[in-house]
Amino acid sequence: MQKRVMLLWFLLSQLTFADELKLLFAGDIMAHDVNIVMRDYHLIYKEIKPYLDTHHLNFANFESVLSDTILPQGYPRFSVRSAYAQAAIDAGFNVFSLANNHTADHFHKGIYDSINSWKNLKMKYPWIQYSGLKKAEDAIDFEIIHVKGLRVGYVAITEFLNWQEHQDVGHELVNVLNFRRRAEVDRLITQVKALKNQVDMLIVSYHGGVEYVRSIEEDKFLFFKELVDAGVDIVWAHHPHVIQPWVMYNEGIIINSNGNLISGQTWAIQSHQAESDLAYRGDSLLYSVKVNILDDGLDIKMEHIYAVSNYRKANTGMVIIDLSKLKEYDFLSPAWLAYYERRRILMKPFMDGVIRA
């Protein structure tokens, strides 16, 4: 088994698309009760695996404690077994954000369990990368991902943790930075500027803002612009649980929110509710970014955006479906086909992007 894993790691590292690096950014991997009770978590990602297979680095926000000793549970104190993360890895996700408001749902015990669980997964899958958890004495720091001969700096940060009223929450073990606190922002900006000359590319994952807001949040966006001005190439953000417009700012890409990649939030939605606010919580976008490796540097462009959504599939559970392939899904009734066709239309304005100077 170990030999097969090492061979897969080698093949992944040699994945070649001429002189280019392909990145795919997904949204939140949530774990509500209806997700946790699924018999086979691999089925969640079946319809998007072909996209993951054609990218070098596939990013996702893992929004739960990962523990094989804490009882699996959904909202409001998420915790899942390692098998839940393993299914995402088997699908092709290989870079994770572990810093979000649910990271400390089970306080120090949950964070230490997550640290150990992810370390164990990395022993089994040596190619995976993650950021967001740290030692108490350490400052926020970037991971360096080596891929295609490039050095990619990557860090995952959250604006806040839930349960902060508890003294034992474990704040010191997570990358936490409130973008409204000037001193904290200045420290990160200084760090970015110092690191910029040591790597080829910088990516910041940020979890924050206001939930269920579909427009760009200007105060948070100003912080993202500062990051790009300091040298960050891609800001990948999440937390709203709905999609927001993405922005091309100067030479940087700002993904304001991908929405929920998988969750149970639309478990009970009805096919006549395509126009409802709740429906947006089942939508997500996969952002495909192409990095051309040139003699004089990198050319980073948004190449494609894939619209996906959650569907409650009979005898299976909540799965992700590709909205470009609706006519191929014989399991969709006419009513649900109409629902998802309407969702695809409503998602289109978020996919077009905005250019800001």
N, C-alpha and C positions, 0 to 999 in steps of 0.2 A: 504493500500500500504506500509506504514512504517513498519508494522509488517512483511510483506513478505520480505522486504529488510533486516531487522534485522535477520530473520531466515536464509536467504541466506548467510549473513555475518557469522553467527554461523557455518553453514554447511561448508563453505569454510575454516574457521579456523580449523575445525576438519578433513579436508581432510587427509586421512592417507594412506601411502604406507610403512607399517612396520616402521623401524627406518631410514627413509630417507627423504630428502628434494629434490624436483625436481624443477629445474629452467629452464626457456626457454627464450632465448635471441633473439629478432627479430631486424630488421633494422629500416629504416626511414619511418615514416608515413608522407608522403608528401601530399600536397593539391593543385595540379594544377587546372586550371579552369575546365578541363574535369572531375576531381574527385569531385569537389564542386557541379556540376550540377546534380550529380546522384540523383535519386529519393529515393533510399533506401541504405544508407551507410552500413547497416548490411550485404548486399550481398557481400561486399568487402572481408569479412573474413569467409564466409560460409565454404569454403573448408579446412581451417586450424583450425577451432574451435575445432574439436576433439583433436588436439594436445594441445591446450590451456586448455582444460578440464582435462587433465591428469597431469598438473603441478601445483605446489603451487604458484609460483611467475612467472609471464610472463612479460618480460621487452620489452618496445618499446620506440623509440625516436620520440617524437611528435614535428614535425618541422614546426610549425605555431603558430602565435598569436591565442589565443582563446578568442573571443569577440562576444557578442550578440548585440553590438552597432556599431561596425565598419563594413562597407560593405564587405561581403565575396569576396575574391579575391585571385588569384594565384600568380605565379612568376611575378615580383621580390619581392613583399611585401605581403607575405602570411597572410591571416586571415580567420578563419572559425568560424562558430557558434558552440555552445556547443554540438549540435547533432552530429557533426563529431567525437568528442572525445567520446561521449556517445556510439556510435556504436562500437568503439574499446573496451570500457569497457564491454559492453554487450557480446562481443565476448569472453572475458576472460582476456584481458590485465589488469593488476592491479598494475604495477610499471612503471612509466614514467620518461624519461629524458626530462626536459623542457629547458635545456641549450644548445643552438646551435646558429649558425650564423644568423638564422632568428627570434630569440626570440624578438629582438628589431626592427623588421620591421616597427612598427608603434610607435616607440619611447616610451616615458614614458606612454602615454595614452594606448598603446597596452599592455605594460607590466603590468600595474595596472589592466587592464581588464582581462588579463590572470590570474593574481593572484586571482582575485575575482571569475572568472569563475571556476577555479580549486577548490577553496574553496567550492563553491556551489555544484560542482560535488561530492566532498568528503562528504558533508552532505547527499547526496542522496545515495552514494556508500561508506560507511565508511571504507571499506577494501582497497581502492586504496591508493597508495603511490606515491609520486613524489618528485623530487629534481631539483634544478637549479635556482629558483627564491628566492629572499631574501629581507630583509629590507636594506635600504641604509647604515645604520650604522653597519650592521652585516658582519662578515667575512664568508668565505666559511665554511660550516659546514655539517656534516654527519647527515642524518636521521637514526633513529634506527627502523628497521622493526622486529617485534616480530612474529615469525612463527615457529611452531613445537617445541616450547620450546627453540628456538635459538634466539640470538640477532644478527641481520644482519645489519652492518653499510653500508650505501649507500649514495653516493653523485654523482651528475651530474655536469659536468664542460664543458665549451666550450673554445676553444682557442681564439676565437675572435667573434665580432659581426659585421654584415653588417652596413653600414651607419655611421661608426665611425667619419666621417667628420662633422656630425651634433652634435652640443653641447648638444642637448636634447635627445640623443639616449637612455640614461638610463643604461649606463654601470654599475653603482653602484648597480643596482637592480638584477644583474645576476651573477652567479658564472663564472667568467672569469679568466683563467689562461693560459698564454702563456708558453708552455713547453720549449721554447728557452730562457726564462729569468730565470737565475739561482736562483735569490732571491725568486721568486714566487714558483719555484719547491721545494726549500729547506723548505719553510714554510709548504707546503703540506706534504712533507716527514716527518717533525717533528710531524705534526698533526696525520698522519697515525700511526707512532710509538707509540704515546701517547695513541691512541684509541685502538690499537691492543689488549691490555690486558683487555679492558672493554667490548669487544664483542666477539662473536664466529666466525664471518666471516666478511670480508670486500669486498665490490664491488665498483669499481670506473667506472662511465660512462664518457667517454671523447669524445668530438666532435671536431675534428681538422684534420690537415694534408692537403693533396692536393687532389682536386676533380678528379675523373675518373682515378686515378692511381691504377692498379690492383696488383702491387707488394708491398711487405712490405717496408715502408718508414723507413729507418734505424735511422734517428735522432729522429723521434717520437717513434720508437720501443725502443730505449735506455731509454727514459723517462718511458715507460711502464715497462721495466725491473727494473728500480729503484723503481717503485711502488711495484712490487712484492717482491723485496728484502727487502722493508720496512715493508711488512706484508699484502699487498693486495692479496686477493685470486683470484679474477677475475677482469680483466680489459676488459671492454666492450666498444669498440670504434666505431665511425661512422663519417660520413661527406663525404667520397669519392663518395658515391652513386653507387659504384660497390663493389663487394666482393673482399676481400683479404684473403690470407692464414691465418689460425689461428695457434697459437703456444702454445705448452706446455713448459713452462719455469720453471725449478726447480719444485716446487709444485704448481705453479700458472698457470692459463689459461688466455691467451691473445687473445681476439677476435679483430683482427685489423680493420675489417669492414664487416658489414652484407649486405651492399647494400641497395637498396630501397625495403622496404616491399610493399609499394604501392605508385605509383606516376603516372603522366601523361607523363613521358618522352619518353615512347615507344608507345604512342597513334597512331602515324602515321607510325610505322615500318611495313614493308612488310614481307610476309612469306619467301621470298627468301633472307632475310638479317640476317640469323641466325649467320653468321660469323662476322658480323659488330661490330665495337666498340659500337655503339648505343645499340645493343642487351643486352650488359652487364648491362645497366641501368635498365633493367626490371627484373633482377634476384636477388634473395635474399636467404639467408640461415637462418634456424631456428636452433639454437644451444641448444640441450637438455643436461643440466648438472645435474648429479646425485650426491648428497651429502649424503654419508653414515654417520649416527650418531653413533659413536663408544664410548666405555667407556673412551678411552684415547684421544678423539678428533674427528676430521672430516676427512673423505676421500673424496676428490672432484675429480670427473672424468668427462670427456666428454663422454656421453653415446651414443648420436645419433645426426646426423645432417640431417635435412630435406631440400631438395631442392625445392624451390617454385619460381614462376615467375608471372609476370603480363600478363593478357590477356584482350583484348578489346572484350567483349562479347556483341553480338547484343542485342539491346533493354534493356541493363543493364548498361554498362559502363566498366571501368577498374576494374577487380577483381583479386584476388590472386588464382592461381591454384597450386595443388600439383603435382610435376613432377613424383612422383612415381605412380600416378593413371591416367596417360594419356590415357590408353586404355579404361578407364571407362567413359571418357568424350565424349558423343555422339555429343556435339556441336562443336567439333574440326573437321575441314575439313582435308583431307589427307595432304594438304600442310602445315597447321598449326601443325598437329601432327608431321610431319617431322621436322618442325622448333623447336618445344619444345623437341623432342628427341635429336636433335643436341645440344640444349642448356644444357640439362642434362649431356651430355658427356663432354662438355666444362667446366662445373662447377665442375666436379669430382676432378680435381687436387687441387682445393681450399678446398675441404672437407677433404682431407687426413690428413692435419695438419703437423706441423713441430715441432721437438723436439730440443730445444736449451739449452745448459748448461750456 
